[in-house]
């Protein structure tokens, strides 16, 4: 079996770099020496200037065709939507499921062996909640692609300031400092977590270089983020 490349020789592929977590993750990837190149796919130019960044302006569903010939090692997916921004549950599902799977298939075509993706705490394909159900369906679809390494991040309420604030997240930012200490055991997965910490946990998952499928939620996400903060490079 061929040995994996050292982190400093690896190339990253990122989707969702303009979002709450994706923006934090892209900043982190460009600050650390883990990757010699970061390909970021986006519909509009990203506000970053870094010699290691290759921002490719393409519709996400055309990633495979438009980036033909690119080789990457690790893929990070921070894509997500809401019913209000998408317009309907069906349109949201096209983003949260179809676009993410399309990106994952493109990543495979580029040689990616490690896929790191955000879903949600409580993701379950059988859930009565449409949001948790589509996140669960996404996890099933990604497992079926059989990446050598699949890291699934299941954060609770994301905390941070978006360009277009969401009311639930604004309310959560106010109450989660009070609620988080009360959520423990199986309920710890629902704790609010800063977008920057989710991004750090994603980098930690990549650095771990574990094989197989790993689902990370609750206190595990916090521990992974803390590990990166202690050793940022």
SVG drawing of the C-alpha trace seen along z (x, -y; Angstrom):
<svg xmlns="http://www.w3.org/2000/svg" viewBox="-42 -41 48 43">
<polyline fill="none" stroke="black" stroke-width="0.4" points="0.0,0.0 1.4,-3.4 2.2,-5.7 0.3,-8.9 2.0,-12.2 3.3,-14.3 0.8,-17.2 3.2,-19.8 3.0,-18.1 -0.8,-17.7 -3.3,-19.7 -6.7,-20.7 -10.0,-21.2 -12.7,-23.3 -16.3,-24.1 -18.3,-26.6 -15.5,-29.0 -17.8,-32.0 -20.0,-30.6 -19.8,-30.9 -17.6,-27.9 -16.0,-27.8 -14.7,-31.3 -13.0,-30.4 -11.7,-27.2 -10.2,-28.8 -8.4,-31.4 -7.1,-28.5 -5.9,-26.5 -4.0,-29.5 -2.4,-30.2 -1.0,-26.8 1.6,-24.9 -0.4,-21.7 -1.2,-22.2 1.0,-23.5 -2.1,-24.4 -5.7,-25.1 -8.2,-24.9 -11.4,-26.8 -14.4,-26.4 -16.9,-29.3 -19.5,-31.1 -18.0,-34.5 -14.4,-35.5 -13.4,-35.0 -11.8,-38.0 -8.5,-36.3 -5.0,-36.9 -2.5,-34.2 0.1,-32.5 -1.2,-29.1 -4.8,-29.8 -6.3,-28.8 -9.8,-30.3 -11.8,-28.7 -15.0,-30.5 -17.3,-27.8 -20.8,-26.6 -20.4,-23.8 -22.2,-21.3 -19.6,-21.9 -16.6,-21.3 -15.5,-18.0 -15.7,-19.2 -14.2,-22.7 -11.3,-21.6 -10.3,-18.6 -6.7,-17.6 -6.5,-18.9 -5.1,-16.5 -6.1,-16.9 -5.6,-14.8 -8.2,-16.1 -11.6,-17.7 -13.4,-19.9 -17.1,-20.6 -18.9,-23.4 -21.9,-23.7 -25.3,-24.3 -28.5,-26.2 -31.8,-26.9 -35.4,-26.7 -35.7,-30.5 -32.6,-31.2 -33.3,-28.4 -37.0,-29.2 -38.4,-25.7 -37.5,-22.4 -37.0,-20.9 -34.5,-23.6 -32.7,-23.4 -32.3,-19.6 -30.8,-20.3 -28.0,-22.2 -27.6,-20.1 -27.8,-16.8 -27.4,-17.0 -24.7,-19.6 -22.6,-18.1 -22.7,-14.6 -21.8,-16.2 -18.8,-17.9 -17.8,-14.6 -17.9,-12.8 -15.7,-15.5 -13.3,-15.2 -13.0,-11.4 -12.2,-12.1 -9.4,-14.5 -7.8,-11.7 -9.1,-12.8 -8.8,-10.0 -10.1,-12.0 -13.5,-13.7 -14.3,-16.0 -17.9,-17.3 -20.3,-19.2 -23.8,-17.8 -25.7,-18.4 -26.2,-17.1 -29.1,-14.7 -28.7,-13.9 -30.9,-10.9 -32.4,-9.7 -35.5,-8.6 -36.0,-11.8 -39.4,-13.6 -37.5,-16.9 -36.8,-17.7 -33.5,-19.3 -32.2,-16.5 -33.6,-14.0 -31.7,-15.4 -28.5,-15.6 -28.9,-12.0 -29.5,-11.1 -26.4,-13.0 -24.3,-10.9 -25.7,-7.7 -24.9,-8.9 -21.3,-9.8 -20.7,-6.5 -21.8,-4.8 -19.0,-6.6 -16.5,-4.6 -13.8,-7.2 -10.8,-5.6 -11.4,-8.2 -14.7,-10.0 -14.9,-12.5 -18.4,-13.6 -18.7,-16.7 -22.0,-17.0 -22.1,-20.4 -25.0,-21.8 -26.1,-25.4 -23.4,-27.3 -22.4,-30.5 -20.8,-33.4 -21.7,-36.5 -22.9,-35.9 -23.1,-38.5 -26.9,-37.8 -27.7,-36.9 -30.2,-34.1 -32.7,-34.7 -32.3,-31.3 -28.5,-31.7 -28.8,-35.2 -31.1,-33.9 -28.9,-30.9 -25.8,-33.2 -27.7,-34.9 -28.9,-31.8 -26.3,-29.1 -23.8,-30.3 -26.5,-29.6 -27.7,-26.3 -24.5,-24.7 -23.5,-23.7 -26.9,-22.0 -26.4,-19.8 -24.3,-16.8 -24.3,-13.1 -26.3,-12.3 -27.5,-15.8 -24.1,-17.4 -24.3,-17.0 -26.8,-19.9 -24.4,-22.4 -23.8,-25.6 -20.3,-25.8 -18.4,-28.7 -17.9,-28.4 -14.1,-28.9 -14.1,-25.8 -15.8,-23.7 -13.3,-24.8 -10.4,-23.9 -12.0,-20.5 -12.1,-19.9 -8.4,-20.6 -7.8,-18.3 -9.7,-15.5 -7.5,-16.0 -4.3,-15.9 -5.4,-12.7 -5.2,-10.8 -7.6,-8.1 -9.0,-5.6 -12.6,-4.6 -15.7,-6.5 -15.7,-8.7 -18.6,-10.8 -17.6,-13.7 -20.0,-15.6 -20.5,-17.2 -17.5,-17.3 -15.4,-15.5 -15.6,-18.5 -14.5,-20.8 -11.5,-18.5 -10.4,-18.4 -10.7,-22.2 -8.7,-22.6 -5.9,-20.3 -5.5,-22.6 -5.4,-25.7 -2.7,-24.2 -0.7,-23.3 -1.8,-25.6 0.9,-24.5"/>
</svg>
